[in-house]
């Protein structure tokens, strides 16, 4: 089993990578600094959005990003709201990119 990186450290690195790519980003909910889960929402500025959350892939023994919600931005926001109610330690990171880039598949973030 791989050691886990503290959530706050991962979030800081992710924000830096997004800013280097000129992708506007906001932390809209700050969760537990050590072990809080993270949801990433990308708004494409056309009324649509997509949100991802981390999950564990048992078959490949690794953590992966899976889609939490995809579609109308209000529906994605509602799904994030439900997730926050179920996990008060959840971090929510929101970014805006017309192309829908999240950088989550890049090395070090995947």
Secondary structure, DSSP 8 states (H G I E B T S, - for coil): ------HHHHHHHHHHHHHHTT-EEEEEE---TTT--EEEEEE-SSSEEEEEEEEEETTTTEEEEEEEEEEEHHHHHHHHHHHHHH-TT-EEEEEE-TT----TTSTTT-
